[in-house]
Amino acid sequence: AGGGSGVAYNMEEFKKLAEEGLSASPVNEIEIMESLLGWKEYEMEVIRDKADNCIIICTIENFDPMGVHTGDSITVAPALTLTDKEYQRMRNASFDILREIGVDTGGSNVQFSIDPKTGRMIVIEMNPRVSRSSALASKATGYPIAKVATLLAVGFTLDEITNDITGTPASFEPVIDYVVTKIPRFTFEKFPEAVSTLSTSMKSVGEVMAIGRTFKESMQKALCSLETGICGFDEIDANEEFIKHEIRRPNAERMLYVAEGFRRGMTIEEMFDTCQIDHWFLYQLSELVEKEKTITDKILFDAEMMRDVKVDGFSDKRISQLIEKNSNHKINEMQVYDARKKLGVSVEFNEVDTCSAEFKALTPYLYSSTNITKLPNIKNRVNKDKKKVLILGGGPNRIGQGIEFDYCCVHAAFALKEMDIECIMYNCNPETVSTDYDTSDVLYFEPIDLEHVREVIENEEPDGIIVHFGGQTPLKLADALTKIGAKIVGTTSEVIDLAEDRELFSNFVIKHGLKQPENGLARKKEEAAPIANGLGYPVLVRPSFVLGGRGMKIVYSEDELNQYMDLAISVSNEAPVLIDKFLDQAIELDVDCISDGKEVYIGSVMQHIEEAGIHSGDSACSLPPVNLTQEMIEKVEQQTKTIALGLGVVGLMNVQYAIYQDEIYLIEVNPRASRTVPFVSKATGMPLAKVATRVMMGEKLVDALTYYDKYDIVEVANGLRRPKLKGHVSVKEAVFPFHKLYGADLVLSPEMKSTGEVMGISKNFGVSFAKAQLSAGNKIPTGGTCFLSFVDTDKIHAAEIGRGLLKHGFKLVATKGTQSILSDAGIACEIVLKISEGRPNIEDSMKNDEIAMAINTSDNNTSKKDAVVIRQEVLRRSIPYFTTLSAARALILALDEMGDGSWTKSTALQDFLV
C-alpha cells in the first residue's frame, strides 16, 4: 500500500525517501519515476481466461489527481471524464499488458495516468492479482471477481461460468446505469502528532461506498456514510487563507474545503489551479453549493422543489441545517422526513444487476435513489411467508470498530438462514463479507443513519432488527428506531441506555453489590477538578457513548485535567464525563458472555497482558488467563452472570474488569457483540455470534449451545455454562498503523490506536505470544544487543528483565539510570548516552544497526523529547520494540519456551479443539 514511497521536491527529501524506501523494501530496491503530480488517474479491472477472452469489469476514476495513493483517494465508477477514444486506448492496452505479463487466467488491476494538458497517457502499474480495487469493483458492479477468478484458475472459461445475479454468462461485460463513489475513512484524530497530508503511502483505515443515479447523489450519500459527524458538504468555519491552504494540500477533508471555497466565491479556474481536481468534478460541487442557497422553508410545502433537492442527494439532516441557515427556521431531520413523506417524495429502490436492467436480476442487491420522475418501487421479492430480520452492519472500518463486527453480522446472517428466516443485510462498507450479494437474502447498500434505515424499514417491514453486532454505529440508532415503532430483537434499547449512561449504571452497580473504581460525573468543565481532587490523582477521564476510547486519558494533575476536559466534553456529545480513580498496575480482564434472560454462558475470561490504562483493543490478551487463580476466575464468572441477568440481556454482552489488590472492580459493560467475539469463537470452538442470534430470536440458550457444540466443549459449573478448554493457550495481539503515520507516537494509552489483530495458538503461553508477535509483523530476535530504558516506577523490575535477556545471550545497553540499577544487581550492561547527553548516543547506535531490540517503558504522563525520537527511529528501522513491563515479561516467557524451534510445526486449529 505504498509503504516507504513518497514525492521528493528536493535532493534532501530524495535522500531521506530513498533511505526509507530501501529499508522498507524486502528486496532492498526502489523505483524512481518522473513526477506525475496533477495528472488524472484511472484504473481498469480486467479478467482474462485460458481461451484469451478478456473483459473489462469496471473503470474507476480517482477524484484526486496523481500524488495521492489510490487507497486514500476518493474514487468514482464508472470513469466519468474519459473520452471514448481514451477509454478504448486504455481497454486495448490493458488486454495487451495481461498477455505480455503472462496473466493466463484471473483478474488484474491496471492503473493509468493522463496528462490533462497534453493528453499523454502512461501506465503507472499493474497488479496481476485481485486487489483492493477489485473488491470495490465487485461491489460496484455486482460482478464477483474473486469467485470468477477462482473458477478460471481451475480451468473454466468465462462463457462456462454463470453470473449469479442475472443467470447470464460471465463473459458479458458489466454495464451499470448508476454512479458509485468510494470515500476513504481516516482516523487522524487518534494521532494528532502524525502528518495528515496524503501522499503515495496509504494512510486510510477503511472506506465507504455509496450508489446513486448521479455523481452528486452518490457523493453526498458517501459523505453521510463516513460517520465523521457530517451529513453532506457541511460548512467549515475558518479564514480564507487557511481554506485555500487546505484545498491545495491533499488531506482527508479536502472535498469539504473545495465546497467551502466555492461558498467564499472562488471560481472554477481558481479552484483548478489550486488543487488540479478535474473541471467536471469541480462543476458538480459548484452546482451543489449553488443549490444550497435555494433550500429554504418553502421546500417543506413544494413537492417539485423537494424532489429536485433530493435528486442531488441532500440528506434530510442537511436540508434541515440549510433551512435553519437560509430561513432562520429551526427544524430537525425528523420533521423534514415527515414533510417529505406528505409531499409524496420518497426514495425508490433500484437494483445492482450488472446489466443496466437488460436482464432480470435474480439476487436482490438494492440501493436507494430519488429519481427525477417517480418510478415504481422495487420491493423485496423473496418469499413473504417467511419471517424476516434486518441486520444493521458497522459501516466503515476505523479504529475501535473494525472487521470483527462484520464477522458477527455475517455469522448472524448464516444463523438466520439455518433457522429459515429471511436475512436482510444493511451496510455501506465495500471491504466486508456482509456486503457480498450472496451472504444474505437481500442486501441494501446504504448509509447507516436514521433517514436511510427508516426508508428500508418502511420498504421491507421486517419482523425484527438486530443492532447489536455492528458495534456502536447501529447501537446508537436503537432508541430512535424503537420510537418509530421498529422492533429491536434481543437486548432492548432501555438496557443499552442503562449500560451506557454512567449515572444510571453506577446505581445499578451499587444495587447489585458490585465494586467500581471510585468515580464522579462531570457535565461541565468546572465540575471536573473538585471530583478529581477528591479522588486523588491519577484519574481516568472517560466520555460516554464513544468508540474506541475516544477522548479517554489518564490525567496526573489539575492543570492537565483542565486542558483535557474540553476534548472530553466535546466527544461526549452533552452526555456526562466519568472521572475514575485510576487503578495503577491493576490486571484487566475481558469477559464475553451470552444470556437468554434466564441462563448465562461464559464464552471466555481473557487476561490483558498489558496493565490497566491501555485500551482493551490495544492490549494483547490471553485465553485462558495467565496467572489468575481458579477461585478468582469463578468469582468473575459469577459477577458476570449477576450483571447479565440483572440488566436483562438477551444475546451477547462484554464486561471489562480490573483486579486490584485481590479485589474485582467493574470497569465497563457493553450489552452487544465486542471486538473479541471472533477471537473467542476461534479459540474455544463455539461460534458466539451464531448462538447469540438464535437466542435473540427466542431460542433457549441451552438449545442454541447444543446445536453448535461441535467439539463437546460446554460444561455446567456453579450454576452457569462455560467452555472446557482443551489445554491450549490462545493469545490475541493488536496490529498498529504507526509505520504509515509518520510522526505518530508508539506509546499506548486508554485511547485505542490499533487497526487490526492477530492470534497465536499453541500448548503454552510463551509460544502463543511469540506466534502472535510474528503474525503482527513484530520480529522476536534470538540475540544481539537490546536497549533498555525503564520509567522510574518500573526500575525495580529492571533486573528481572535484564537477567531474562542475558540468559538468552543478549548484550545489554541502557541509559544511565537503568544501567545503574542493573549494575547494582550484578547484571552486565553498558551505558549508552541519551540524545541530549552528547554523541555517540542511542540514536546513532540505532542508525548504525547496532540495536536488535528495544524495551522502553513509559508512564503515559510525559512525552520526553528523547523518548519520542527513539520511538520514531525504532519505527523507521523496524526494530522490535516493547513499551510496557508486562509485554517485556511476556517476551522473556516466549524466549524461554520457543526452545529448539519445534513449535514452528503447523497445527490445524481444529486439532487444538478436538
N, C-alpha and C positions, 0 to 999 in steps of 0.2 A: 504493500500500500504506500509506495513512495518513500519508504524509510531511508533516511540518510541522504535524500535528494534535496535540491533547492535551487534557487536562482541567484547567481553571483553578479553583482553590479560593479565589482572592482577586484583587483588582484588579491587583496587581503581576504575578502569574503570567499573568493575562489579557493584559496589555500585551506581555509577553515572547512569549507564544504567538502573539499577533496579528501581531507583527513578523516572527517566524519563518515563520508561515503565509503571509503576504503575499509574503515573499521566495521561498518555495518554490513558490508558485503561478505557472504560466506566464501566467495572465491577470490576476494581481495582485488576486485576490478570495479572501475566506474566508467560510465559513458558520458562523454562531453558533447553537448549538442548546441547548435545555434539557438538563440533566443527566439521564441515564437510569441512573446508577450503581446496580447491584444488580438491574436488570431482567433478565429472561430473554431470550435472543437465539436466533432461528431463521432458517433460510434455506430458500427454495424454489427448486429448479431447474426451470425451466419451458421447454417448447418449444411453438411455435405455427407453423402452416403457412398458406399463402395462402388456404386454404378456411376459416380461423378454427377449425381443430381445435387445441385446447390440451390438453396433458397435463402432469402433474407427474412428473418423473423421480425426484425424491428430496427428502425433507425432511431437513434437517440441524439438529441442536440443539447449541448451544455449552454445554459443561460449565461454563465460566467465565461469570459474569454480565457484563452490559454494562460497558464500560470497558476491555476488552482487545480489541485488533484480532482479528478472526475468524481471521486467518492465524496468530496467536500463541496462540489458544485451543485447548484440547482440544475436538474435535467428535465427535458421535455421529450415526450414521444407522441406521435412521430415527429421527425425533424420538421420544423415549420418555416425555416428561412432558406432551405436549399432550392435551387432551381432544378428542373427535371434533368437538365444536362449534367449538372454536378452530381445529382443522385445516381444517374446511370454510370458515370465515371467511377464513383465510389463502389457501386454494386459490382461492376466488372473487375475492378482492382481487387476487391475482397475475395472474389472467387479465384482469381489468379494467384493471390497470396496463399490461400489454403492449398492450392495444387502445388505451388512451388515449395512451400514449407513441408508438405507431406502429411497434411491432416486428411487421412483417407476416409475416416468416418468421425462424426460427432460435431459438437458445437465449438465455435471460436468467436472471439471478440476482436474486431479490427477497428483501430482508432485513427481518425484523420484530422487534419487541420487545414483550414483555408485562410489565406491572407485576404481580408475584406477589401484591401486597396487594389490588389492586382489579380485576385482570383487564383493565385498559385495554390495547388493542392499537394500536400505531402502526407505520407503515412507516418504516424507517431510511433505506434507499436501494435503488436497483435498478441493475443493470449490464446494459445492452441488448447483451450480448455473452457469449461464453463467458469464464469467469473461472477463478481458482484453484479455487474450489469446484466448478466444472463438471468439472474434471479429477478431483477427489475423487469426485464423484457418479458419473462414468463408471466409475471403478474399483470403487466400492462396489456398483453395480448391474449392471455389465456392459453397460450401455446406452451406445453410442458417440455421445455428444452432439455432438462436433465434426464427426464424419463425417455424421451425420444433418442437422445444421445446414447443412453444405455442400450436400448434395443438395436441401434445401429452398430454398436460395438460388438454385439453377439451375432451379427450377420444379416439383419433385416435391411431392406431398402425402404426409402421414405414412402413409396406407394403401397408397401405392405403393412404399414402402421396406420392405425385408425386414430383420428382426432376424437378424444373422449367427449369434447363439448358439442361437436356438430355431427359426429359419426362419419365425417368425410376423410379421405386420405390425408396423411400428414405431409404430403408433398405439396399441398396448397399453401401458398404464402399467406400468412395472416394479413387481413385488411381491417383497419379499425376506423370507426366513424365518431371518435371522441378524442379528447386530448388528455394525456396523463402527465402529471407533474410530480417529480420527486424533490423533496427538500431535505437536506441532511440535518441531523439533530446534534447539537454541540452542548457541552457542559462546562464551559469556561468559568461559570460561576463557582465551580468547585475548586478551580485552580487560578485564583486571582493573580498570582505572580507569573503565570505562563504567558508566552507570547501568543496573542489571539489572532494575529494576521495569518490568513490562509495562504498556503503555498503548495508546492508539489508533493509535500509529505502530508499524508492524510491525518486529520485530527478529529473528525466526527466520530461519534459513538453509536449512531443509529440513523434512521431515516424514516420519513413518512411518504406515502404516495396518495394522490387524490386523482379522481377521474371526473371530468366534466365535458360538456358538449363543446366548450370553448376554452381557450387558454385562460381567459380571465376567470371563468368559473372554477376551473381546475386549480389555478394558482391560489385563489382565495380559500378554497376548501383545504388545500395543503397547509396553508398558514394556520387555519383553525385546528388542524390535526397535530401541530407541533407540541401543544401543551406547554407553551412558554408564557402563557398569560395574555397572548394577543388573540384577536378574533378577526383578523384581516390586516390591512395596511394601517395599523394604528399610528397615531401622531407621535412624534418624538419632540421632546422639549429640550432643545439645545440651540446654541447660536449657529449662524450660517457658516462660519469658518470651520467649526467642528463637523457640521453636516457634510460639507464638501470634502473634508479630510477623510471621513468615513466612507463616502461614495468612491473616493479614489483608492482607498485601502481595502483589499479583499478581506471581508470579515463575515461572521455568521449572520449579521443583520443588515447586510448591505442593501438588500432589496427594499427594506423599510426606509433606509436613508435616501434611496433613489426616489421613492414616493414622496418623502418629506421635501426633497429638493424641488420636485415639481410644485408642491404646495407653496414653496417660497419663491416661485417664479422662474426657476431655471428652464431654459429651452431644451429641446431635444438635442440640438447640436452641442450645446454647452455640456449636457449630460454625457453624450457620447465621447466628447473629448476628455471628460474626467474619468470615465470608467470603462470605455470601449465595449460596453454591452451592446448587442446588435440593435440597430434602429427600430426594427419591428417590435422587439420586446419593450423598448422604451416608449414607443407609441401606445402600446397596450396599457402600460402602467400610467402613462399620462392621461389616457382616456378614463381610467378608473378614478383617478384623482379629480378630474373634472366632474364626473358623475356624482362624487361625494357631495359636491356643492348643491346638487338638486334634491338631496334627500332631506325633506322637511316633514312636519307632521301631516301635510296634505297626503302623503303616501298612504296613511292609515285608512283613507277613505276613497282611494283611487286604485282600482284593480289593475289598470293598464300600467300606471306608474310603478306599482308594487312588483308586477311581473317583470317589467323592464329592468328593475334593480336586481331582482333575484336571479335573472338570467345571467347576470355578470358575477354571480357567486357571493354577493354580500350576505353575510350571516345575519340572523335576527338580532344578535347581540351588537354587531357593528352598526346595523341600522338604528338600533335604539341609541347608541352613542352619538351618531350623526344627527338624529332628530333633536337630541338634547343640545348639541353644539349649534345647529343651524336654526332651531326654532325656540330654544330655551324652554323646551317642554320635556320634563323629566319622565322617562318611561323605561321599563325594563324589557328584557328579551321575551319573557312570557307574554307580555301584553302585545308585543309585535307579532308573536306567533298567533295569538288569538285573533288579532285584527286581520292578519293574512288569511287565516282559515275562513273568516267571514266573507272575505273578498273572493274566495274560491281559488286562491293562489297556493297550490300545493306542489310539492315535488312529484315528479314521475320517476319510476324506477326502470332503468334500461339495462340491457344485457351486455356483458362482455362475451362475445361469441366467436371471435377470430375472423369473422366473415362479413361484417357490416350488415348483419341481418339477412344475408343472402340465403343462408340455410337456417333451419330451426335449431335452436340451442337445446341440448338435452340436459345440461347441468346448469342450475340457476346460480349465476355469478353476477351480482347486481350492483349498480351504483345509482345514486340519485342525481337528478338534474331538473332544473326548472326550464322547460322548453319555451320558445317564443310563442308558440301556439300550443294549447293544452293537448296532450296526446293521451290515448288510452293507457292506463297504468298496468304494469306487469306485476301480478301478484304471485306469491309462492304457489308453484304448480304441483308440489309434492302432495301425496295423499292427505286429504284434510281430515280423514278419520283418525289419524294418528295424533297423539299428544305431542306438542312441540315446545321446545325450550330454546330461548335466546341466550347465548354466551357472549358476554362483553369482554373483548380482549384488552391487552395492556397498552396499545399504542406504540409509539416509537421506543426502541431500546435506548436507555440512558442510564446513568449511574443511579443505582437504587431500584431500578425497575427494568430488568433485562429479560433475556430469553428464558429464564427459569419460570417466569409466569406464563409464557406462551406454552411451555411444556405442560403446565397444569390445564390450560384451556384445551389443548389438543387431547390430553388424556380424558378430560371431561366429555369431549365430543365422542371419543371412542366408547366410553361407558354408556352414553345415551344411545348410541347405535346398538350396543349389546342389549339394551333394555327395550329396543324397538320404539324409541322416542325420537321424533324428528329433531335434528340439531340444526339450529340457525347460528352461524358464526358471524361475529361483527368485529372488524378491526381495520386498521389503516396502515399496517406495517408490512411492506413487501418482503422483508427478510425472514418472515416467520413461516412455520409449517401450518399454523392456523389459517393463513390466507391462501393455502393451496385449495384449489376448487374441489378436490376430492376428499378433503379432511372432514367436511361437514355435508349435510344435505343441501343447505342453502348458504351462500356466502354474500355478505354485504361489505363492500369496501368503502367505508365512510369515516369522517372524523368522529372521535369519541367525545361528543358533547351532547348536552340535553336536547338541543334542537334536532340534530340528525338522528339520535337514538329514538327520540319520540316519534319521528316520522316512520321509522322502521317498525316500531311497536304498533302504530296505527295500521300499517300495511299488513303486518303478519298476525297480529292479535295472538301472541304466544301465551301458552298456559303458565309459563314461569320464566323468570330471568335470573341468570347466575352472574353475580357481580363480584364474587369472592376470589376468583382465580387470576384476574388480570392486574393485581397489585392495587395501588392507591387510586389509580385513574378511574376505573368503574366504581370502586367503593365510594368515592366522593359523590357519585350520582345516585346512590341508593336512596337517600332521603327524598330527593326531588322526584325520583321515579315512583316511590311509594305514594307521594302526594298526588300524583296524576292518575293513581289507580292501578299502576303496574304491580304485579305480584313478584316479590323477591323470594326465590326459593332458598331454603336453608336459613342460616342466621339472619335475623331481621335487622332492619335499619336502626331500630331502637337500641339493639345490643351493640351494633357498630358504633353508634354515637356514644354509648356509655363507656366503651373501651377507649375511645379517642378523647373524650372530654376529661381533662386531667382532674378537675374538681370532683366530678361525679365518680370517677374511678377511685380516687383516694377514699371516698366514703365507702365504696364497695369493699376495698381492701380492709379497712377498719372493721366493717361489719362481719367479715369472714375470718377475723383473727390472723390476718397475714401481715407481713412486715414489708415496708417500703423504706428506702433511704429517707431521712428527714428531708422535708421539702416545703416549698411555698409557691404560691401562684402570683405572678405579676402581670397586670394588664397594662400598666404604664411604666415608662422608664424609671420614674421616681420611686416606684414601689419596690424595685429590684434590690437596691442597696441595703435597706433595712432587713430584708429577708436573708440576703446572703451574709450580712454581718452577724445575724443571729445564728445561722447555721455554722458559720466558720469556714474560711477558705481552705482548700479549693472547693468550688462548687461546679456542678454541671448544669449548663443552661440548655433547656430543651423546648423548642417551639412545638405547638400542637399541629396535627394534620399536615405533617411534612413527609417528604420522600427522601430516603437515603440519608437521614440525619442532617438534612439541610438546616443550617443555622445553629447546629449544636456545637458547643465548645466548653472545654474545661477552663474555668476562669480562676485566676490566682490572686486577684486584688480588686479593690473597689474601682480604681481607675480603669482597669481592663474591663470590668463589668459595665461601667457607664459607656465605654466606647462600643461595646458589643451589643448592647440592648437594642439599639436602633435596627440593626440587621435582624435580630431575633424577633422583634415585634413585626417587622415588615414581612418576613416569610411566614409568620403565624397567621396572617390574614385576620386580624382582630380577635383571634382566639387567645386565651391566656398563655403566658410563657411559664413553663415549670422550671423551678430552680431547685436542684437536688444537692444534698451533701454528697460530695464525690467520695466513693469508697476506694481509696488508693490501694493498689496491689490486690484487689479482690479477684476471685476466679469467676468468670462469666460463663453461663450455660445458656443453651438454646434448647427448647423442647417443642416438638411438633406433635400434635395430637388430633384425634377425630372423636367427635361426640354425636350421638343421636338424640341428646337431651336426657337420656336415662343412663347410658353406659359410656365409658371412655376407653379409647385405645391410645396408648402412649406410643407414638411412632418412633421416638428416639429421645435420648438425652445426650446432647453434644456438649463437649467442653471446649471453650475457646482456648487456643494456645497462647495468644496474646492476653495481657492483663486487661482489667477493666479500664475504660477510657478510649478504647479503639472500637470503631463501629463494627457490629457483628458481621456485616457484609465484607469487611476488610480483614477480619481476623481468620487465620487458619483455625480449623476445629477438628476434633477427634471424636469418632463414634466407634466404640463406647468411650466414656471419659478416661483420661489417662491415669489420674491419681485421686479419684473420689472414692470414698468407701461405699459399699453396697447400701449401708444404712442411710447415708446422705442421699444417694440416688433414689431410694424408695421414698424418702421424705419429699423430694422434689416431685416425684410422680404423684403422690397424694395431694400435694398443693395444686398441681396442675388439674387433677380431677375436680377438686373443690372449685377452682375458678371456672372450668368448662361448664359444670352443672349449675353453678351459681349464676353465671351470666345467661345460661340458656342457649349455648352454642349448638348449632346443628350443622355439622360439617367440620372443616379444618380450623385449627387455632394454633398460633405460635406464641410461646411465652419465653421471655428472657429473664434470667435470674442472675444474681451476684451472690457468691458465697464469701462472706466477710467475717473473720473471727468465728468460724464454725456456725454462723447464723445465715439463714436463707433470706435474701431480700428480693422482692419482686421489682423488676425494672420496667417491664413493658409487656402488654398483652395485645396481640393482633388477631381478631376473630376472622381470619381469612387465610388463604394459602400464603406461605412465606417463600423466600428465595431458597430455603434449604430443602424444600419438598422433593425436588429431583434427586438431590444428593442422598437424602434419607431413603427414598424409594429404591435407589440402586444399591445402597449399602446393606439394606435389610431384605430386599426382595419383595416388599409389599408396596404395590402401586397406590400411594396415599390419595392422589387426586381422583383416581377411579373409585376407590372405596368411598371417599367423601361425596362424590357425585351421586352414588346410589343412596347414601344416607340422606342427602339433601332432597332426593326425590321420594323420600318416605320409607325407604327400606330399613329394617333393623340393622344396627351396627354388626351384630354377630353374624347375620346372614351375608352382609356385604364382605366381611372379612373372610368368611368361609369360601365365598365364590372366588376370591383372588388368592387364597393361601396355597399357592403352587408348591412352595418349599416347606410346608408344615412348620411355620415359624411362630404362629400365635400361641401364647401361653396365658393362662389366667393366674394372677397372683395379687393378693392383698386387695381384692375387690375391683380390679381393673385388668384390662388386657394389654399385653406388650409383646414385642418380638423376642424370640430366643435367638441370640447371636451365636454364630457357629465357630467362634474362635478367631475370627479375622478382625482387623482394625482398619477402618476407613478414615482417611484424612482429606479434608477439603482445604484447598488453598486458593486465595484470591489472585486475580491477574490484573495488573495495573497498566495504565496508558502513559506512564511517565516518559518513556523514550520517544513518544510522539509530541509531547508538550514541553518544548524547551523552556526552562525557567521554573517549571513546577517542582515543588519540594517533595522529597520522598517520605517525609515524616508523616506517620499515620495519626489520626485523631478521631473524635466522635463523629465527624462528618465523613460519609462514605466517599471513596475515591476509586474503587475498583470497577472494572468494566466486564469482568467475567470470572469464571472459577474453573478449577480442575480438581480431579480426585485421584488419590493414590490408595491402593488397597493391597494388603499383604497379611501375614500372620503376626506381625508385630508393629508397634507404633513407629519405631525408628525408620524402618524400610518404607512404610507407608508415607511418612513425612518426606523421605528422600524422593520417592516416586512423584509425590505431589509437587515438590520443588522443581524437579526436572521437567515435569509436564507444563509447569507455568513459565518455563524458559529460564529458570534460575539454576545456574550450574552449581554443583557441590564439589569443589576441588578436594583432592585427597592429599594435597601437600602444597608447599610453597610458603610464602610469607603472608601472615594475617595481621592486619592493622586493627588495634583495639583502642577504643575510646569510650569510657563509660561516664554517664552523668553521675553527679555526686551520690545520689540516692542508690545507685546500682553498684558503686565501687566496692562495697563489702562482698559482692558476689563475683568480683573480677577474677579472683584466684581460682574459683571453681571452673570458670570458663577457660582460663589460661591453662590449667592442668589438663583439661579435656583435650585442648588443641595440641599441646605438647605430646600427649600420649599418641597422637596420630601423625607425629612428625612435622608439625608446622613450626616454622620460625615465627617468633612474635616481635612486633614493633608496636609502640604505644606512645601516646602523648605523656608529658612529664608526670601528671597526677596519677594516671592509670599505671604507668611504669613503676612508680614508687610503691604502689600497693602490691603489685606483682613481685617486685624485688624483695619487699619485706616478707613475702610468703615463700621466698626461695625459688621463684619461678624466673627462668632466664628470659629476659626481654630487653630489647634495645629501645633507646629513646629516639623518637622522630619529632622534628620540630613542627609546631603548628604553623600555619601560613603566616600568621602575624609575628612569628618569632625569628624569621630570617630564612636563609637558603643554605643548603637544600632542605626542603620541607616535605610534608606528606603529599602535597600536590605534585611536586617534582617526582617523587617516588612512583606515584600512580602514572604519570606521563611517561616514565621510563619503563613501564610494565614490570615493576618490581613487586607489586602488591597482587596477591592471588585472591584475597578475600578481605572484606572489611566488616567489623562489628562496631557500630557506633550508635549508642542509645541516646535518647532524648527525653526530656520531661514534658515536651509539648508547650512549655511555658515561654521559652525564648528561642529565637531563631538566630543563633550566633553566626556571624559572618563566616568564620572558618568552617563551621559545620555545613553551611549551605554550599560553599564552594566545593567541599569534599564530596557532598552528595551529588552535585552536578557532574563532577569528574567521574564518579562511580557510574553514573548513567551513561556518560559519553563513551566510557571504555568497557561497558558491560561487565563490571567487576561484581561478583556475588556479594550481596550486601544484606546485613540484618540490623534492624533498628530497635529491637526490643530484647530484653534479657531473656524472656521466655522462648523467643524464637532461637536465640543462641543456645539455650539449653536443649531445645529440640534438635538443633543441628548436631550437637555432641552425641545425643542418642542415636541419630541417624548414622553418624560416622562409626559409632560403636557396633551397630547392628548390620551395616552394609557388608562387612566382612570381606569374603573372598570373591564376591560378585555373583554368587549363585542365585541371589534374589532377582537377577535380571531375566531369569527364565519366565516366559509369558504363561499366564494362567487365565483362563476364561472367567469372567465374572460369575457365571453360573456354577463353576466348580467351587467357589467360595461359599455359595448359598446352600448347596445340597447337604 
